[in-house]
Amino acid sequence: MIVDLRSDTVTKPGKEMLNAMCNAQTGDDVFGEDLSVNLLQNRTASFFGAEAALFFPSGTMANQVAIMAHTNQGDEVICDYTSHVYRYEGGGIAANAGASVRLLNGVRGIYGKKEIIDNINSDDIHFPKSKLIVVENTVNKGGGACWKQNQIEEVWETSKKYNLKLHLDGARLWNALIATKIKPSNFGKWFDSISVCYSKGMGCPVGSVLMGKADFINKAKRIRKRMGGGMRQAGYLAAACLYALENNFLRIENDHIKAKTIENVLKNIDCVLEILPVETNIILFKLETVEKANSFINILNKKNILALSTGGGWVRFVTHIDITEQMISFLVKELKNLNNIKF
């Protein structure tokens, strides 16, 4: 038994999802003829209250295409310093959009009106033009932290007042919806664009969807083609996402319960110095040194328990659809045994 807690991207399709994929109605999506892709795009857009949607092979591509569609070369993107679009997308904002980045110092990746206003450039030819705000929900580096509705509305109102576009990197928005109970269709009102990953909490092998106004999606489709993201019979992948939307969304709450179980055990492990509050399916905790964190990971690895180092002595667990109750029981036992080991 391997307990893979490195990420919720490691999941494999179950028999029912595979059956849906094998029986997908497909066509050439570059010609707009893939029935399963079209259905997924329509259903995802409807779920989030958006006008239109576009299927992508990855969340990174969806985010980068959105940034390119919203900005021109030399513009500036405002986001938190922990943001995935800044830290983990290969320098794409600079390389793809030719934009600069203004970093905010939020609390677990969450910031407000004052932070935004203080970082909007004045209309001066020496400065890049502030053009786009990016929100991440949940916040990966914030330990799966969720934005509350009033926080989102404050940023939305600020973006409108200062004529800034607002993009949501919602790779784990599914988890935020379960945790906060915010109405999904509100997001289409608040954000100019939204990306969601079906390959994280929803348990699909591949696939993200970008949403927004129809004219924005038409522009994004042209950029996606230029980026090499035009897929042909992509309906086999879209069918997995359609299955997940119907069957895997509400079950995400089980992942959150498992994460809280792990958090409660970690509170009593001597070598763990700090745990970020667990709100969803990410458990982010710190050991005294990088070396001790690496030793912690290596000891668990020998027990077929896989974890991820995120730097600076921090370790990450992520629960997901493939983590069973048996696995959680085994993990709890092995974590408790760590109190008998000197790091």
DRENDO-1510 file (C-alpha; in Angstrom, 1 decimal, always signed):
<recs>
REC; n; res; u; v; w
REC; 1; MET; +0.0; +0.0; +0.0 .
REC; 2; ILE; +1.3; +3.4; -1.0 .
REC; 3; VAL; -0.1; +6.4; +0.7 .
REC; 4; ASP; +0.6; +9.2; -1.7 .
REC; 5; LEU; +0.0; +12.6; +0.0 .
REC; 6; ARG; +2.3; +14.7; -2.2 .
REC; 7; SER; -0.6; +16.2; -4.2 .
REC; 8; ASP; -4.2; +15.7; -5.3 .
REC; 9; THR; -2.8; +15.5; -8.8 .
REC; 10; VAL; -1.6; +11.9; -8.3 .
REC; 11; THR; -5.1; +10.4; -8.5 .
REC; 12; LYS; -6.1; +7.7; -11.1 .
REC; 13; PRO; -9.5; +7.3; -12.7 .
REC; 14; GLY; -11.8; +4.7; -11.2 .
REC; 15; LYS; -13.7; +2.1; -13.2 .
REC; 16; GLU; -16.8; +4.4; -13.6 .
REC; 17; MET; -14.7; +7.3; -14.8 .
REC; 18; LEU; -12.8; +5.1; -17.2 .
REC; 19; ASN; -16.1; +3.7; -18.5 .
REC; 20; ALA; -17.3; +7.3; -19.1 .
REC; 21; MET; -14.1; +8.1; -21.0 .
REC; 22; CYS; -14.3; +5.0; -23.2 .
REC; 23; ASN; -17.9; +5.8; -24.2 .
REC; 24; ALA; -17.3; +9.5; -24.8 .
REC; 25; GLN; -18.9; +11.2; -27.9 .
REC; 26; THR; -16.0; +12.9; -29.6 .
REC; 27; GLY; -15.0; +15.0; -32.6 .
REC; 28; ASP; -12.3; +17.4; -33.6 .
REC; 29; ASP; -12.3; +20.1; -31.0 .
REC; 30; VAL; -10.2; +22.5; -33.0 .
REC; 31; PHE; -13.2; +22.6; -35.4 .
REC; 32; GLY; -15.5; +22.9; -32.4 .
REC; 33; GLU; -17.0; +19.5; -33.1 .
REC; 34; ASP; -16.2; +17.5; -30.0 .
REC; 35; LEU; -19.6; +17.0; -28.3 .
REC; 36; SER; -18.1; +16.0; -24.9 .
REC; 37; VAL; -15.8; +19.0; -24.8 .
REC; 38; ASN; -18.7; +21.3; -25.8 .
REC; 39; LEU; -20.9; +19.8; -23.1 .
REC; 40; LEU; -18.2; +20.2; -20.5 .
REC; 41; GLN; -17.6; +23.8; -21.4 .
REC; 42; ASN; -21.3; +24.6; -21.3 .
REC; 43; ARG; -21.9; +22.8; -18.0 .
REC; 44; THR; -18.9; +24.3; -16.3 .
REC; 45; ALA; -19.8; +27.8; -17.4 .
REC; 46; SER; -23.3; +27.4; -16.2 .
REC; 47; PHE; -22.2; +26.0; -12.8 .
REC; 48; PHE; -20.1; +29.1; -12.2 .
REC; 49; GLY; -22.5; +31.7; -13.7 .
REC; 50; ALA; -20.1; +32.5; -16.6 .
REC; 51; GLU; -21.1; +33.2; -20.3 .
REC; 52; ALA; -18.6; +30.8; -21.9 .
REC; 53; ALA; -15.8; +28.4; -21.2 .
REC; 54; LEU; -12.8; +26.8; -22.9 .
REC; 55; PHE; -11.1; +23.4; -22.2 .
REC; 56; PHE; -7.4; +23.3; -21.5 .
REC; 57; PRO; -4.9; +20.5; -20.9 .
REC; 58; SER; -3.5; +22.2; -17.7 .
REC; 59; GLY; -4.3; +24.8; -15.2 .
REC; 60; THR; -1.0; +26.6; -15.9 .
REC; 61; MET; -1.9; +27.0; -19.6 .
REC; 62; ALA; -5.4; +28.2; -18.6 .
REC; 63; ASN; -4.0; +30.8; -16.2 .
REC; 64; GLN; -1.3; +32.0; -18.6 .
REC; 65; VAL; -3.7; +32.3; -21.5 .
REC; 66; ALA; -6.0; +34.4; -19.2 .
REC; 67; ILE; -3.2; +36.7; -18.2 .
REC; 68; MET; -2.2; +37.1; -21.9 .
REC; 69; ALA; -5.8; +37.9; -22.9 .
REC; 70; HIS; -6.2; +40.5; -20.2 .
REC; 71; THR; -2.8; +42.3; -20.6 .
REC; 72; ASN; -0.5; +43.9; -23.1 .
REC; 73; GLN; +3.3; +43.8; -23.1 .
REC; 74; GLY; +4.6; +46.1; -20.4 .
REC; 75; ASP; +1.4; +46.0; -18.2 .
REC; 76; GLU; +1.6; +44.9; -14.6 .
REC; 77; VAL; -0.2; +42.0; -12.8 .
REC; 78; ILE; -1.0; +42.4; -9.1 .
REC; 79; CYS; -1.0; +39.2; -7.0 .
REC; 80; ASP; +0.2; +37.9; -3.7 .
REC; 81; TYR; +3.8; +36.8; -3.4 .
REC; 82; THR; +2.6; +33.2; -2.7 .
REC; 83; SER; +0.6; +33.0; -5.9 .
REC; 84; HIS; +0.9; +30.0; -8.1 .
REC; 85; VAL; +0.9; +32.2; -11.3 .
REC; 86; TYR; +4.0; +33.9; -10.0 .
REC; 87; ARG; +5.9; +31.1; -8.2 .
REC; 88; TYR; +5.1; +27.9; -10.0 .
REC; 89; GLU; +4.3; +28.6; -13.6 .
REC; 90; GLY; +7.8; +28.8; -15.0 .
REC; 91; GLY; +8.0; +32.6; -15.2 .
REC; 92; GLY; +5.1; +32.6; -17.6 .
REC; 93; ILE; +3.9; +36.1; -16.8 .
REC; 94; ALA; +7.2; +37.5; -18.1 .
REC; 95; ALA; +7.9; +34.9; -20.8 .
REC; 96; ASN; +4.4; +34.7; -22.3 .
REC; 97; ALA; +2.6; +38.0; -21.5 .
REC; 98; GLY; +5.6; +40.2; -21.3 .
REC; 99; ALA; +4.1; +41.7; -18.1 .
REC; 100; SER; +5.7; +42.6; -14.9 .
REC; 101; VAL; +4.4; +41.6; -11.4 .
REC; 102; ARG; +3.6; +43.7; -8.3 .
REC; 103; LEU; +3.7; +41.4; -5.3 .
REC; 104; LEU; +1.4; +41.8; -2.3 .
REC; 105; ASN; +2.2; +40.5; +1.2 .
REC; 106; GLY; -1.1; +39.1; +2.2 .
REC; 107; VAL; -2.0; +36.8; +5.1 .
REC; 108; ARG; -1.8; +33.2; +3.8 .
REC; 109; GLY; -2.3; +34.6; +0.3 .
REC; 110; ILE; -5.3; +36.7; +1.1 .
REC; 111; TYR; -5.3; +40.5; +0.8 .
REC; 112; GLY; -7.7; +43.4; +0.8 .
REC; 113; LYS; -8.6; +46.8; -0.7 .
REC; 114; LYS; -5.8; +48.7; +1.0 .
REC; 115; GLU; -3.0; +46.4; -0.3 .
REC; 116; ILE; -4.4; +46.7; -3.8 .
REC; 117; ILE; -4.8; +50.5; -3.8 .
REC; 118; ASP; -1.3; +51.0; -2.3 .
REC; 119; ASN; +0.1; +49.0; -5.3 .
REC; 120; ILE; -1.7; +50.5; -8.2 .
REC; 121; ASN; +0.7; +52.6; -10.3 .
REC; 122; SER; -0.1; +56.2; -11.1 .
REC; 123; ASP; -0.6; +57.2; -14.7 .
REC; 124; ASP; +3.1; +58.0; -15.3 .
REC; 125; ILE; +5.1; +56.9; -18.4 .
REC; 126; HIS; +7.9; +55.6; -16.0 .
REC; 127; PHE; +5.6; +53.0; -14.5 .
REC; 128; PRO; +4.0; +49.9; -16.0 .
REC; 129; LYS; +0.2; +50.2; -16.4 .
REC; 130; SER; -1.6; +48.3; -13.6 .
REC; 131; LYS; -4.0; +46.1; -15.5 .
REC; 132; LEU; -4.9; +42.8; -13.7 .
REC; 133; ILE; -5.5; +41.4; -10.2 .
REC; 134; VAL; -5.1; +37.7; -9.7 .
REC; 135; VAL; -6.8; +35.9; -6.7 .
REC; 136; GLU; -5.9; +32.3; -5.8 .
REC; 137; ASN; -8.6; +30.3; -4.1 .
REC; 138; THR; -7.8; +28.1; -2.3 .
REC; 139; VAL; -4.3; +29.3; -1.6 .
REC; 140; ASN; -1.8; +26.5; -2.0 .
REC; 141; LYS; +1.1; +28.2; -0.1 .
REC; 142; GLY; -1.4; +29.3; +2.5 .
REC; 143; GLY; -2.2; +25.7; +3.4 .
REC; 144; GLY; -5.5; +25.6; +1.5 .
REC; 145; ALA; -6.8; +28.9; +2.9 .
REC; 146; CYS; -10.2; +30.0; +1.6 .
REC; 147; TRP; -11.3; +33.5; +0.7 .
REC; 148; LYS; -14.5; +34.5; +2.5 .
REC; 149; GLN; -17.3; +36.1; +0.5 .
REC; 150; ASN; -16.8; +39.6; +2.0 .
REC; 151; GLN; -13.1; +39.4; +1.1 .
REC; 152; ILE; -13.9; +38.5; -2.5 .
REC; 153; GLU; -16.5; +41.2; -2.8 .
REC; 154; GLU; -14.1; +43.8; -1.4 .
REC; 155; VAL; -11.5; +42.9; -4.1 .
REC; 156; TRP; -14.2; +42.8; -6.8 .
REC; 157; GLU; -15.5; +46.3; -5.9 .
REC; 158; THR; -11.9; +47.6; -5.8 .
REC; 159; SER; -11.1; +46.2; -9.3 .
REC; 160; LYS; -14.2; +47.9; -10.7 .
REC; 161; LYS; -13.5; +51.2; -9.1 .
REC; 162; TYR; -9.9; +51.3; -10.5 .
REC; 163; ASN; -10.8; +49.7; -13.8 .
REC; 164; LEU; -8.7; +46.6; -13.3 .
REC; 165; LYS; -9.5; +43.1; -14.6 .
REC; 166; LEU; -9.9; +40.3; -12.0 .
REC; 167; HIS; -8.8; +36.7; -12.6 .
REC; 168; LEU; -9.4; +33.8; -10.3 .
REC; 169; ASP; -6.9; +31.0; -10.2 .
REC; 170; GLY; -9.4; +28.5; -8.9 .
REC; 171; ALA; -7.4; +25.3; -9.3 .
REC; 172; ARG; -8.9; +24.2; -6.0 .
REC; 173; LEU; -12.0; +26.3; -6.1 .
REC; 174; TRP; -14.0; +23.1; -5.7 .
REC; 175; ASN; -12.5; +22.7; -2.2 .
REC; 176; ALA; -13.3; +26.3; -1.4 .
REC; 177; LEU; -16.9; +25.9; -2.4 .
REC; 178; ILE; -17.3; +22.9; -0.1 .
REC; 179; ALA; -15.6; +24.7; +2.8 .
REC; 180; THR; -17.3; +28.1; +2.5 .
REC; 181; LYS; -20.7; +27.2; +1.0 .
REC; 182; ILE; -20.5; +30.2; -1.3 .
REC; 183; LYS; -22.9; +30.0; -4.2 .
REC; 184; PRO; -20.9; +28.9; -7.3 .
REC; 185; SER; -22.7; +31.1; -9.7 .
REC; 186; ASN; -21.6; +34.2; -7.8 .
REC; 187; PHE; -18.1; +33.7; -9.1 .
REC; 188; GLY; -19.1; +34.4; -12.7 .
REC; 189; LYS; -20.4; +37.8; -11.5 .
REC; 190; TRP; -17.3; +38.7; -9.5 .
REC; 191; PHE; -14.5; +37.7; -11.8 .
REC; 192; ASP; -13.6; +38.6; -15.4 .
REC; 193; SER; -12.1; +35.2; -15.8 .
REC; 194; ILE; -11.9; +31.9; -13.8 .
REC; 195; SER; -9.8; +28.8; -14.2 .
REC; 196; VAL; -10.7; +25.6; -12.4 .
REC; 197; CYS; -8.7; +22.3; -12.4 .
REC; 198; TYR; -10.5; +19.0; -12.8 .
REC; 199; SER; -7.3; +17.1; -12.2 .
REC; 200; LYS; -7.0; +18.1; -8.6 .
REC; 201; GLY; -9.8; +17.6; -6.1 .
REC; 202; MET; -12.1; +16.2; -8.7 .
REC; 203; GLY; -9.9; +13.2; -9.5 .
REC; 204; CYS; -9.5; +13.5; -13.2 .
REC; 205; PRO; -6.3; +12.5; -15.1 .
REC; 206; VAL; -6.2; +15.8; -17.2 .
REC; 207; GLY; -8.1; +18.9; -17.7 .
REC; 208; SER; -8.8; +22.5; -16.7 .
REC; 209; VAL; -11.5; +25.0; -17.8 .
REC; 210; LEU; -11.2; +28.7; -18.3 .
REC; 211; MET; -14.4; +30.8; -18.1 .
REC; 212; GLY; -15.4; +34.4; -18.8 .
REC; 213; LYS; -17.4; +36.6; -21.2 .
REC; 214; ALA; -17.9; +35.2; -24.7 .
REC; 215; ASP; -15.6; +37.8; -26.3 .
REC; 216; PHE; -12.9; +37.0; -23.7 .
REC; 217; ILE; -13.2; +33.3; -24.4 .
REC; 218; ASN; -12.9; +33.9; -28.2 .
REC; 219; LYS; -9.7; +35.8; -27.6 .
REC; 220; ALA; -8.4; +33.0; -25.2 .
REC; 221; LYS; -9.2; +30.4; -27.9 .
REC; 222; ARG; -6.9; +32.2; -30.4 .
REC; 223; ILE; -4.1; +32.4; -27.8 .
REC; 224; ARG; -4.6; +28.7; -26.7 .
REC; 225; LYS; -4.1; +27.7; -30.4 .
REC; 226; ARG; -0.9; +29.8; -30.6 .
REC; 227; MET; +0.3; +28.2; -27.3 .
REC; 228; GLY; -0.2; +24.7; -28.8 .
REC; 229; GLY; -3.3; +23.9; -26.7 .
REC; 230; GLY; -5.7; +23.1; -29.5 .
REC; 231; MET; -6.6; +19.4; -28.9 .
REC; 232; ARG; -8.4; +17.1; -31.3 .
REC; 233; GLN; -10.5; +14.3; -29.9 .
REC; 234; ALA; -10.3; +15.7; -26.4 .
REC; 235; GLY; -13.7; +14.4; -25.5 .
REC; 236; TYR; -12.2; +11.3; -23.9 .
REC; 237; LEU; -10.6; +13.7; -21.4 .
REC; 238; ALA; -13.7; +15.9; -21.1 .
REC; 239; ALA; -15.8; +12.9; -20.4 .
REC; 240; ALA; -13.8; +12.3; -17.2 .
REC; 241; CYS; -14.4; +15.9; -16.2 .
REC; 242; LEU; -18.2; +15.5; -16.9 .
REC; 243; TYR; -18.3; +12.4; -14.7 .
REC; 244; ALA; -16.5; +14.2; -11.9 .
REC; 245; LEU; -18.8; +17.2; -12.0 .
REC; 246; GLU; -21.7; +14.9; -11.6 .
REC; 247; ASN; -20.2; +12.5; -9.1 .
REC; 248; ASN; -17.0; +13.8; -7.4 .
REC; 249; PHE; -17.8; +17.3; -6.3 .
REC; 250; LEU; -19.8; +16.8; -3.0 .
REC; 251; ARG; -17.5; +13.9; -1.9 .
REC; 252; ILE; -14.7; +16.4; -1.5 .
REC; 253; GLU; -15.9; +17.1; +2.0 .
REC; 254; ASN; -14.5; +13.6; +2.9 .
REC; 255; ASP; -11.0; +14.8; +1.9 .
REC; 256; HIS; -11.4; +17.8; +4.3 .
REC; 257; ILE; -12.4; +15.5; +7.1 .
REC; 258; LYS; -9.4; +13.3; +6.6 .
REC; 259; ALA; -7.2; +16.4; +6.5 .
REC; 260; LYS; -8.5; +17.5; +9.9 .
REC; 261; THR; -7.8; +14.1; +11.3 .
REC; 262; ILE; -4.2; +14.4; +10.2 .
REC; 263; GLU; -3.9; +17.9; +11.6 .
REC; 264; ASN; -5.1; +16.8; +15.0 .
REC; 265; VAL; -2.5; +14.0; +15.1 .
REC; 266; LEU; +0.3; +16.4; +14.0 .
REC; 267; LYS; -0.5; +18.7; +16.9 .
REC; 268; ASN; +0.9; +15.9; +19.2 .
REC; 269; ILE; +4.0; +15.1; +17.2 .
REC; 270; ASP; +7.0; +16.5; +19.0 .
REC; 271; CYS; +9.1; +17.5; +16.0 .
REC; 272; VAL; +6.3; +19.5; +14.4 .
REC; 273; LEU; +6.7; +23.2; +15.3 .
REC; 274; GLU; +3.8; +24.8; +13.5 .
REC; 275; ILE; +0.7; +23.8; +11.5 .
REC; 276; LEU; -1.2; +26.2; +9.3 .
REC; 277; PRO; -4.9; +26.0; +10.1 .
REC; 278; VAL; -6.5; +23.3; +8.0 .
REC; 279; GLU; -9.6; +24.5; +6.1 .
REC; 280; THR; -9.7; +22.2; +3.1 .
REC; 281; ASN; -7.5; +19.3; +1.9 .
REC; 282; ILE; -4.0; +20.7; +2.4 .
REC; 283; ILE; -2.0; +20.2; +5.6 .
REC; 284; LEU; +1.1; +22.5; +5.7 .
REC; 285; PHE; +3.4; +22.1; +8.7 .
REC; 286; LYS; +6.9; +23.1; +9.7 .
REC; 287; LEU; +9.8; +21.3; +11.3 .
REC; 288; GLU; +12.7; +23.1; +13.0 .
REC; 289; THR; +15.1; +22.8; +10.0 .
REC; 290; VAL; +15.2; +21.8; +6.4 .
REC; 291; GLU; +17.3; +18.8; +7.4 .
REC; 292; LYS; +14.8; +17.6; +9.9 .
REC; 293; ALA; +12.0; +18.1; +7.4 .
REC; 294; ASN; +13.9; +16.0; +4.9 .
REC; 295; SER; +14.5; +13.3; +7.5 .
REC; 296; PHE; +10.8; +13.3; +8.4 .
REC; 297; ILE; +9.9; +12.8; +4.7 .
REC; 298; ASN; +12.5; +10.1; +4.3 .
REC; 299; ILE; +11.4; +8.1; +7.3 .
REC; 300; LEU; +7.8; +8.2; +6.0 .
REC; 301; ASN; +8.9; +7.3; +2.5 .
REC; 302; LYS; +10.4; +4.1; +3.9 .
REC; 303; LYS; +6.9; +3.2; +5.1 .
REC; 304; ASN; +5.5; +4.0; +1.6 .
REC; 305; ILE; +4.0; +7.3; +2.8 .
REC; 306; LEU; +4.9; +10.1; +0.4 .
REC; 307; ALA; +5.0; +13.7; +1.3 .
REC; 308; LEU; +6.3; +16.9; -0.3 .
REC; 309; SER; +8.9; +19.4; +1.0 .
REC; 310; THR; +7.9; +23.0; +0.2 .
REC; 311; GLY; +11.1; +24.6; +1.4 .
REC; 312; GLY; +12.3; +26.2; +4.6 .
REC; 313; GLY; +11.4; +23.2; +6.8 .
REC; 314; TRP; +7.8; +23.1; +5.6 .
REC; 315; VAL; +6.1; +19.8; +4.6 .
REC; 316; ARG; +2.9; +19.3; +2.8 .
REC; 317; PHE; +0.2; +16.6; +2.9 .
REC; 318; VAL; -2.7; +16.7; +0.5 .
REC; 319; THR; -5.7; +14.4; +0.9 .
REC; 320; HIS; -7.7; +13.3; -2.2 .
REC; 321; ILE; -10.1; +10.8; -3.7 .
REC; 322; ASP; -7.6; +7.9; -3.6 .
REC; 323; ILE; -6.8; +8.2; +0.1 .
REC; 324; THR; -8.8; +5.6; +1.9 .
REC; 325; GLU; -9.8; +5.3; +5.6 .
REC; 326; GLN; -7.3; +2.3; +5.8 .
REC; 327; MET; -4.6; +4.6; +4.6 .
REC; 328; ILE; -5.4; +7.3; +7.1 .
REC; 329; SER; -5.3; +4.8; +10.0 .
REC; 330; PHE; -1.9; +3.6; +8.8 .
REC; 331; LEU; -0.6; +7.1; +8.5 .
REC; 332; VAL; -1.9; +8.0; +12.0 .
REC; 333; LYS; +0.0; +5.0; +13.4 .
REC; 334; GLU; +3.2; +5.9; +11.7 .
REC; 335; LEU; +3.0; +9.6; +12.6 .
REC; 336; LYS; +2.6; +8.7; +16.3 .
REC; 337; ASN; +5.6; +6.4; +16.0 .
REC; 338; LEU; +7.7; +9.4; +15.1 .
REC; 339; ASN; +7.7; +10.5; +18.7 .
REC; 340; ASN; +9.9; +7.6; +19.4 .
REC; 341; ILE; +12.5; +8.7; +16.9 .
REC; 342; LYS; +15.2; +11.4; +17.6 .
REC; 343; PHE; +15.6; +13.8; +14.7 .
</recs>
